């Protein structure tokens, strides 16, 4: 069975959970001055697969 994230990734242009969770962590980290290198790496790696 595919996860909702997998299904979202199969639909070109569809917003996915990575945007919701990863994007939020990156935005809040930037606002609060907290480095989030692991999240940034995962987020950018997955974003490139779209």
C-alpha positions in Angstrom: 0.0 0.0 0.0 1.3 3.4 -0.9 1.5 6.2 1.6 -0.2 9.5 1.1 3.2 11.1 0.5 4.0 8.5 -2.3 0.7 9.2 -3.9 1.2 12.9 -3.8 4.7 12.6 -5.3 3.2 10.8 -8.3 0.9 13.7 -9.2 2.9 16.5 -10.9 2.5 19.9 -9.2 0.5 18.5 -6.3 1.5 20.0 -2.9 2.6 17.3 -0.5 3.3 16.7 3.2 7.0 17.6 2.6 6.0 21.1 1.9 3.8 21.2 4.9 6.1 19.7 7.5 9.6 20.3 6.0 8.8 23.8 4.8 7.3 24.8 8.1 10.4 23.5 10.0 12.7 25.4 7.7 10.7 28.6 7.9 10.4 28.5 11.7 14.1 27.7 12.1 15.0 30.7 10.0 12.6 33.0 11.9 14.0 31.7 15.3 17.7 31.6 14.2 17.8 27.8 14.6 19.9 25.8 12.1 18.0 22.9 10.5 20.6 21.3 8.2 19.2 17.8 8.3 15.7 19.0 7.4 17.1 21.2 4.7 19.0 18.3 3.2 16.0 16.0 3.2 13.6 18.7 2.0 15.9 19.7 -0.9 16.6 16.1 -1.9 13.0 15.1 -2.0 12.0 18.4 -3.7 14.4 17.5 -6.5 12.7 14.2 -7.2 9.4 16.0 -8.3 
